[in-house]
Amino acid sequence: KLLSNQCSSSRPAMLNKILIGIFIAVFFAAVIYIPKAIRVYNVVHLFDEDKIVKNFMNMNKVFPTTPIMASDKPHLFPTKAFDLPLSYSMDGKDYDLADALDYFKTDGLIVLHDGTLLYENYWQGNSKDQQHISWSMAKSFLSALIGIAYHDGLIDDLSDPITKYLKDFNDTGYANVPIKDILQMSSGIIFNEDYADYNSDINKFARALAQGTSMRDFPKNLKNGKAPGTFNHYVSIDTQMLAMLLEEVTGQPVAKNLEEKIWTKIGMEHDAYYMVDDTGA
């Protein structure tokens, strides 16, 4: 009878331990997977009409980023009064400019001419001091950084295959593709850049990034469909390859290269950020 009572009293304690174990497992699973689930949700709805403005001004609150510090000697453009034209012509027709800015939900417009700021205005809650994702404008910075690395002797020849420096891509679609062809978007890589297509390669890449996939791993599954240098096709992953090349030859992250070689030197007024994957690359 005593043994029976002891067994009986130990059951609640054992049950409590099991429940605590389940709670701990659920807690850690939530800590690991909920942020990624939120990122995937934001990627899927990135271009939704009612969310796009907020998303573009808050990408650093959703994805991992690394900072780029502002210049301690900011450059300020001289200004001059200028009125935008009331209309513009396209394909032989005249259109109202204000209607177009509203239709395309423009959230910022700057007009620079000969180094003078002629016009600056913001809408949709944006402002001159608000950080905003630059998207493919960053490609120009990156190509310039590749040019600087080449000038500094860190890249022997722009005709070199990128796999001379990124050897883990030797058995991929990027094997023996010249750096020059990647810079000119003529790598020959098969890649669907259609943002409106849920199953396009660019959207698969965005979801993979949101789920924590390394940016270095994703391009290894891509295939080459044309001879490099024979066909120009916009492939954003080409730029990702150049980013990895830059980090390889300089030993520094892209953001640090950008901060030291361009951002601070041209007098950028504000801090910026560079989106990275979960590994920080």
C-alpha positions in Angstrom: 0.0 0.0 0.0 2.9 2.3 0.8 4.5 1.6 -2.6 1.2 2.3 -4.3 0.8 5.7 -2.6 4.4 6.6 -3.5 3.8 5.8 -7.2 0.6 7.7 -7.1 2.2 10.8 -5.6 5.0 10.8 -8.1 2.7 11.0 -11.1 1.8 14.7 -10.8 5.5 15.5 -10.4 6.4 13.6 -13.5 3.5 15.2 -15.4 4.7 18.6 -14.3 8.2 17.9 -15.6 6.8 16.8 -19.0 4.6 19.9 -19.2 7.6 22.1 -18.3 9.7 20.3 -20.9 7.0 20.9 -23.6 6.7 24.5 -22.6 10.4 25.1 -22.9 10.5 23.4 -26.3 7.6 25.5 -27.5 9.2 28.6 -26.1 12.5 28.1 -27.9 10.8 27.0 -31.1 8.8 30.3 -31.0 11.9 32.3 -30.4 13.6 30.7 -33.4 10.8 30.4 -35.9 8.4 33.3 -35.2 10.8 36.0 -36.3 11.4 34.1 -39.5 7.7 33.5 -40.1 7.2 37.3 -39.7 9.9 38.0 -42.2 8.4 35.5 -44.7 5.0 37.2 -44.3 6.5 40.6 -44.9 8.3 39.4 -48.0 5.2 37.8 -49.4 3.3 41.1 -48.8 6.2 43.4 -49.6 4.5 45.0 -52.6 0.9 45.0 -51.3 -0.6 48.4 -52.0 -1.5 49.1 -48.4 1.8 48.0 -47.1 4.5 49.0 -49.6 5.2 52.5 -48.3 5.7 51.3 -44.7 7.7 48.3 -45.8 10.1 50.3 -47.9 10.8 52.7 -45.0 11.2 50.0 -42.4 13.2 47.2 -44.0 15.8 47.4 -41.3 13.1 46.5 -38.7 12.4 43.3 -40.4 15.7 42.0 -41.8 19.2 41.8 -40.3 21.3 44.8 -41.2 24.7 46.2 -40.6 25.3 50.0 -40.2 27.1 52.5 -42.5 28.2 55.6 -40.7 27.6 59.1 -42.1 30.5 61.4 -43.1 31.8 63.8 -40.5 32.0 66.4 -43.3 28.6 66.2 -44.9 28.2 67.7 -48.4 25.2 70.0 -48.8 24.0 70.9 -52.3 23.4 74.5 -53.1 19.7 75.2 -53.8 17.9 77.2 -56.4 14.2 77.9 -56.8 12.6 75.7 -59.5 9.0 74.8 -60.3 8.2 71.5 -61.8 6.4 71.5 -65.1 2.7 71.0 -65.0 2.7 68.3 -67.6 5.0 65.9 -69.5 4.8 64.1 -72.9 5.1 60.4 -73.5 4.4 58.5 -76.7 2.9 61.6 -78.3 0.5 62.3 -75.5 0.5 64.9 -72.7 0.0 63.9 -69.1 -0.6 65.8 -65.9 2.6 65.5 -63.7 0.8 65.8 -60.4 -1.7 63.1 -61.4 1.2 60.8 -62.4 3.0 61.4 -59.1 -0.1 60.5 -57.2 -0.9 57.5 -59.5 2.5 56.0 -59.0 2.3 56.7 -55.2 5.6 58.6 -55.4 7.1 59.1 -51.9 10.1 61.2 -52.9 11.4 63.3 -55.8 14.7 65.2 -56.1 15.9 67.2 -59.2 19.6 67.9 -59.3 21.3 69.8 -62.2 25.0 70.7 -62.4 25.4 70.1 -58.7 22.5 72.3 -57.7 19.4 71.0 -55.9 16.4 72.4 -57.9 13.6 70.5 -56.3 13.0 68.2 -53.3 9.7 67.0 -52.0 8.3 64.0 -50.2 4.9 62.3 -49.8 3.3 59.2 -48.2 4.8 60.0 -44.8 8.4 60.0 -46.2 10.8 62.8 -45.4 14.4 63.9 -46.2 15.7 62.4 -43.0 13.7 59.1 -43.3 15.7 56.0 -44.2 14.3 54.2 -47.2 15.4 51.1 -49.0 17.4 51.9 -52.1 16.9 48.6 -53.9 18.9 48.4 -57.1 20.4 51.9 -56.8 22.9 50.0 -54.5 24.1 48.1 -57.6 25.9 51.3 -58.7 27.8 51.6 -55.4 28.8 47.9 -55.6 30.0 48.1 -59.2 32.1 51.2 -58.2 33.5 49.2 -55.2 34.5 46.4 -57.6 36.3 49.0 -59.7 38.1 50.4 -56.7 39.2 46.8 -55.6 40.5 46.3 -59.2 42.3 49.7 -59.1 43.9 48.7 -55.7 45.2 45.5 -57.2 43.0 43.2 -55.3 41.5 41.8 -58.5 44.1 40.8 -61.1 41.9 41.2 -64.2 38.2 41.8 -64.8 38.3 39.1 -67.4 39.2 36.6 -64.6 36.5 34.0 -63.9 34.8 34.8 -60.7 35.6 31.2 -59.5 39.3 32.2 -59.4 38.3 34.0 -56.2 35.1 32.1 -55.2 36.3 28.6 -55.5 33.2 27.1 -53.8 31.3 28.0 -57.0 33.4 25.8 -59.3 30.6 23.3 -59.8 27.8 25.8 -60.2 26.3 27.9 -63.0 28.9 30.6 -62.2 31.9 28.3 -62.9 34.4 30.2 -65.2 32.0 33.1 -65.8 34.2 36.3 -66.2 33.8 39.1 -63.7 33.3 41.5 -66.5 30.2 39.6 -67.8 28.7 39.6 -64.3 29.3 43.3 -64.0 27.5 43.8 -67.3 24.6 41.5 -66.5 25.6 39.0 -69.1 26.5 36.0 -67.0 24.1 33.7 -68.8 22.5 32.6 -65.6 18.9 31.4 -65.9 17.0 33.7 -63.6 13.4 35.0 -63.5 13.3 38.5 -62.1 9.5 38.9 -62.4 8.4 40.4 -59.0 4.7 39.8 -59.9 5.3 36.0 -60.2 5.2 34.3 -56.8 7.3 31.5 -58.1 10.0 33.6 -59.8 13.6 33.2 -58.8 13.8 36.7 -57.3 10.8 35.9 -55.0 12.2 32.5 -54.1 15.4 34.2 -53.2 13.6 36.8 -51.0 11.7 34.0 -49.2 14.8 31.9 -48.7 16.6 34.9 -47.2 13.6 35.5 -44.9 13.8 31.9 -43.8 17.5 32.2 -42.9 19.1 30.7 -46.0 22.6 32.0 -46.6 22.9 34.4 -49.5 26.0 32.4 -50.5 24.1 29.1 -50.7 21.2 30.3 -52.9 23.1 31.0 -56.1 24.8 27.6 -56.0 21.5 26.1 -57.3 21.3 28.3 -60.4 22.1 27.0 -63.9 23.8 28.7 -66.8 21.6 28.9 -69.9 23.7 31.0 -72.3 27.3 31.6 -73.0 28.6 34.4 -70.8 29.0 37.7 -72.6 26.5 36.9 -75.3 23.2 38.1 -73.9 22.3 40.9 -71.5 19.7 39.8 -68.9 18.9 41.6 -65.6 19.9 39.2 -62.9 20.1 40.6 -59.3 21.9 37.5 -58.1 24.8 38.6 -60.4 25.2 41.6 -58.0 25.1 39.2 -55.0 28.0 37.3 -56.6 30.0 40.6 -56.9 29.3 41.4 -53.3 30.8 38.0 -52.3 33.7 38.7 -54.6 34.3 42.1 -52.9 34.3 40.6 -49.4 36.6 37.8 -50.5 39.3 40.1 -52.0 39.1 42.9 -49.4 38.5 40.8 -46.3 35.8 43.2 -45.2 32.0 43.3 -45.4 30.4 45.2 -48.3 29.0 47.8 -45.8 32.4 48.5 -44.4 33.9 48.9 -47.9 31.0 51.2 -48.8 31.5 53.3 -45.7 35.3 53.7 -46.1 35.6 53.9 -49.9 32.6 55.9 -50.9 30.0 56.9 -48.3 32.1 59.0 -46.0 34.3 60.3 -48.8 31.5 61.9 -50.8 30.0 63.5 -47.8 26.9 61.5 -47.1 24.9 63.3 -44.5 23.1 60.4 -42.8 23.8 56.9 -41.5 22.6 54.1 -43.7 22.3 50.3 -43.4 23.0 47.3 -45.6 20.8 44.3 -45.5 22.5 41.0 -44.7 21.5 37.4 -44.1 21.4 35.6 -40.8 25.2 34.9 -41.0 25.8 38.7 -41.2 27.1 38.4 -44.8 
